[in-house]
């Protein structure tokens, strides 16, 4: 089994101390883990480094005086264009047979000089490379290494001109350079001297299945000029469990080239996240009975498969991915060789109930993958390539393919590496060419021949784009589905956006939160060091304002969060409100994706932790641990939603009228490979008193999402609140629980003035009967000073002429829920942004305001829709392209607007909130309509 229910896990993790305690508990459960990662013998690591930052590649680096360089230790990276590093290699390190200089990882391009002579060049992200030494070098030498960071942009001319990122199209999220996540310059790993045997194992590839059949491909190389006598060279492979040999194979081999050994393991014990069992592989080269070379390392027996329907199997059992994304520059501990710290960082994913970590467009050192093997975390590995157009380089892609080959060789022997994606988000900004598809095909061919036994993907190339491989999906929806019936809405990941009828991995989704005060202070200090403006109040309780476009980071962050949580009086208030919204967003998104199991095979949140004292995404930070180490409000919510067996409560609105009938659905999602039994216990309370309750015993199916119970409930007769409390018990332990609160509202006060309706008069009168007694059919000769146009009315020329005439006489026109296809140029040459909540005027770029209506962000949050969806954040913005909408996708999550047109005398409003659709049962819909009909609006 690769999934278990850990009944000892804490109910909640809400702060750093609780997270640290859970990580220690999980670490103790692993037992004696021994040494983790490679510890090759015979390496002499070079020390005594000095360095200098330069703007241009030096023509003769060896001639630079020593006093122009300053002492550094490795790893060392900076944001400079070039770094020149130097050390002295003494004779005693290179004396002896066959010394080789090895560079562990250079970021990004490197030139290696030995006593002023250029001996090697290398381009690419973070792979080790060798530098051959000569007999003359054995007396010691001066080593100079110059590294160049990847270019920050690359422009090309194709169908259009667009930016690209990185050199050889690499994104370069490998190191934190100064205060920014950037492609840096420097050395990220040690540089060492090693002495190699005349005949040696250059590299090997292991393909080890869960059935115990292990294929080992070994590449030998030799400095000897002649082959040994026939049958004199033997290659031995042994697989050991502790000190016991549980499988072995031996063959004769030539001194050069590839040899394949097949080993069968007795009574195989497969590797899985729940049981990360590792064996040890020993390879030996024996010539005439003498051991010439030997290597060993961990090996896990596991098989990963993707079936035609998109479902995943691990060791023959259903696998559903749950996890989060990490960025390469976050893993300083891995670069510095701190295995204990890496283990603890990986266990944070397990503390979240995740089984997967996505390494986002970067490659990490071997220690990271070795720790993932030991902890039991599946790795979804991106290639370090992003947002590409290969058209300008289509005839010379060796540098890009070399990066793929280095990636393949570096990660291939780790059982944790189960999925590999090349590349990430090819749809971003850049037209598609045949050369792009050709590159992906060539890259995947390299991975298939030289890489791990893994599922190969193309990570979201864009809707409707041609592709080579199966795509994962990046899903930032404009609303969140709360019933399966709504699953065919805007976000249709199993349909036209990918392959119809095929399950897809949702490899990015999320929701943002304002970071903690401590993290914001770090960000301000980082911005100031870089000469960038960054606004914060003097204290968390001070007012926080920042104009979008003036302060790039704080302005856009605040603008987006204001649109989600409304205007707030202080930084602390913004922080608290955004944390609550993020928790609701992650709960709803994760549940929605897991519930639609017929069309999804994985849910990977974006992203785990902010890696540096700056905003990785200034528009909205999506992390659940900020750069100061504080957990956001979304951390525990995400953890609850990612339990291997999770509970979800759907269908209840956030607001309801007194005495109204309500409906709730109790869902259970299971990623277990076997069925289990449990019990649902629920109660419905009003004003603290239980008015209804029940218990349901259930069998939870393997790999399932199940609607267990549908509850018919009734809102209390008086205003106040009601609460549904639900718990899922497993083995008589309260495994998880959920509470949903419903605010109970009385009907609106009566509005005596007549209101005209153009369209569905009877439907409008029925929806507003309790508070609008005087509803009449629209006529320009009528008494009403306001007219509501229902969505069914076609805006033909004659209708438009009537409405324009009505507005000219001072009448007020309210258009409800118009289609984006409607031509609304008759009201204005442009469609300005409108604001529907209490938002700062100066930030919003608005033409009207509803501040005086008394509506707040809470009134426009968690708005239940007719088909069972719930819009979770305030509806306070609009599509600035000029198309009226009620919701949109992208980083401005769940946004819609009220728009004012002032071209004509009088006032014409377009309200894209779901007022018409929900008017009979959503209290906020009546409040918004009342404000539209009665509030004196003022232009800003």
C-alpha positions, 0 to 999 in steps of 0.5 A: 500500500502506498497510502495509509491513514495516520491516526496519530497525526495532529488534528490541526497545524496552525503555527510554526511550533506545531509544524516543527513538532509534527515534522519531528514526529514524522522523522522519528517514525522513519527509524534509523535512516543512516547516511543519506545521499552520496558520500563518494570516497577519494574526493579532495574538496578544494578550499581557500576560494576568493572571488570578484563580481565583474560586468564582463567576461575577463579576457585573462582572468589568471592575470588579475592580482590576488588583492582584487578578489575577496575570500568566499566559501562555496556555495557562492552565487551573486546577482552580478552578470559574471563572477570570477572565482580563484583558488590554489590547487597544491601539488599533493592533491594532484600527485598520483595517477589520473587526477581529474578536476570536477566542478559540482555545479556552476550557475549558469555558464562556466569557463575553467582556466588552469594556470591561465589556459582555458581547459573547459567550458560548460553551459546549463543548470547545476550538473557536475562536469569534469576537467581533464588534467595533464602531467604538467598540472601535477605540480599544482596550479592556479585555478580560475573559474568564470561563471556567467548568469543566464540572460534575463531576457531573450528576444526573437522575431517570429510571428510577433516579438515577445520576451523570453526568459533565460539563456538556452531558454532556462528560467533559472530558479536555482539560487537566491542571488542577493534579494531576488530569485534569479538566474545567478552567477557562481558556484553552487557545489564544491569543486574537487580533485579525484583520482580515478582507476584506469578502468572505471564505472563512468555512470549507470542507470537503474530501472527497478520494478516493483516485481523485483526485476532490476535492469542495470545499464553500466557505462565503462571507460578505460585509460588502458590502451588495450583490452584485457584478455577475453573473459578477464574483465567482469562486471558484478551487480549485487542488491543488498538488504542490510548485509544480505545479498538478495539478488546478484548478476555477473557478466564479462564486459569490454573495457569501454562501452555499455554493459547490461545486467539483469538482477532478480530480487528475492521476495521483493519489497516495493518502494512507496510513499507510505513504505519507502523501502530501500535496498543497496546496489553495489557495482564492481569492476574486477579484472583478473580477480582484482577489484578495479572500481566499485560504486554503490547507492540506494535503489528502490523497487517501484513501477509508475504507470499512466493508463490511457484514461489518464489514471496513474498506478504505483506498483499496480495500485491506484495513485492520486497525486496530492502535493505542492510546488517548490522552487529550486532556490528554496533548498539552500540546505541541499546545496550546502549538504545539510541532509538533516535540514533537507529531510525536515523540509521534505517532511513538511509535505508529509505534514500537509498529508501530501505524497508529491512535491513538484520541483518547479523549473529547476534542478536540485542537487542529488542530496534532495532526491536521495532524501525524497527517496528516504522520506517517501515523497514522489517528485514531479520534476520540471525541466529547467525550461520555461515559456519557450520559443525555439524557432530562432534556434531550431537548427542548433538546439544542442545546448537545450538538449544537453540540459535535458540529458544532464537532467535525465542522468542526474535524477534517473536512479531515484525511485522518488522521481516519478514524473518529469515535465518538459517544458513548463507553460509553453503557452505564455506570451509566445506564438507556437511553432513546429520547432517547439513541438519538435524540441519537446519530442526530442527532449522526451526521446532523451528522457526515455533513453537516458532518464528515470522510469517515470511518466513524461508530461508536457506541463500546460502548453495552453488551451487548443495548442498542439502538443507532443505528450499528455498535458498537466493543467494549470488551473486558476478558476474564476469560481469554485465548483461546489457540486459535481453537476457544475463540473462542466462549467468554465473549468473543464480540465477533462474536456476540450482543454485537454483530452476528452475523457482523459484524467489530467493532473492539475499541477498548479492552482492556488490562492493568495494571502498577504504575508505576515508583518515580519515577512513584509519587513524583510521584503521592504528591506530587500526592496530598499537595498535594491533601490525599489519603493515599498510602502508599509505603515509604521506599525501593523495597525497603521493604514496601508495604501499603495497606488498600483503602478507607482509601487510595483510590488506593494501596489499590485499586491494590495490592489489584488487583495483589496479586490478580494477582501475589500477596503480595510483600515490597517495592514493587520486587517488586510492580513487577517481578511486575506488569510481567511479568504485563502483558507476558503479558496484552498478548501474549495479548490482542492475539494473541487479537483479531488471530487471530479475524480473521473477527470483528474488524477492529481492535485498539486498546489502552487506553492509551498514557501516563499523562498526569499525576502521578496514577492515571487509573484508580486500580484498575489503571493500564493505560498502557505508558508511565508519568507519569515517562516509563518504559516498562512491561514491556508496551510491548515485548510490545505492540509485538511483538504489533502488528507488521504481520506477527506471530508467536504461539506457542500451546498450550504449558502453563506447567507439565507433568509429566515425559515428558508429550506436548505440543502447540504451534501456530505462528501468523502474523498479517498485516495486509499488503494483499499476500502475502509470503513468509517462513520459520519456524525453531524448536527445542525444548530441554531443559536447554540442549540442542536435542532437536528442530528444524525449518524451514518455508517459507511464503507469508503471505497478505494480511489473514490469520491462519494456523496454520502449523505444529502441533508434537508435542513431549515434555517431558523425563523429569527435572524442570527446564525445556524451551524452544520458540524460534521465529523468523520470517524475512522477506527473510533477516532475522530479523523477530521471534522468540518463546520459550516456557518450560515448567516440568517437574514430577514427579508429587506425593508419594503421599497414603496417606489414603483419599479419598471421591468423590461423582460420577465416581469412575472419572474421579477415580481415573484423574486421581489414580492416581499419588498417590492410591491409596485412592479410594473411593465416598462413604458416610457409613459409610466410613473417609474423612474427606474427600469430593470432589464432582465437577461432574456431581453435582446438589446435590439435597436428599438429596445436600445432607442427606448432605453436611451430615451428613458435615460435622457429624461433622467431615468435610471436603467439597470441591465442585469447579467448581460452576455459578453456578446452583447454590443453595449457601445450605445451606452459609452465609447468605453466601459470603465471599471466600477466598484461594488464594495467599500474600496479606496477610490484612488486605487481602483481607477473607478468611475463610480462608487458604492461606498455610500450603499453600506455594502461591504466585501462580506456582502459580496463574498461566498455568493451561492449561484443557481447551479450550486457553485459558490463564488468565494471572493468579492465581486469587485472588478471587471474585464478591462478589455471592455467585455462585460463579465461576471467572473474571470480567471487568471491571477485576479481570482473570482472578480466581477463588477458593476459598471456605470456608463455616463455617455448619456444624460441620466444613468445606465448601470450594467450589473454583472453580479448574479443578482437576477439568478439568485434574487429570490434566495440570496440576501445580498442580491436584494441588497445590491438591487436595492442599492442600484435602484435607490443610491445616489451615485457620484462620479469619481 
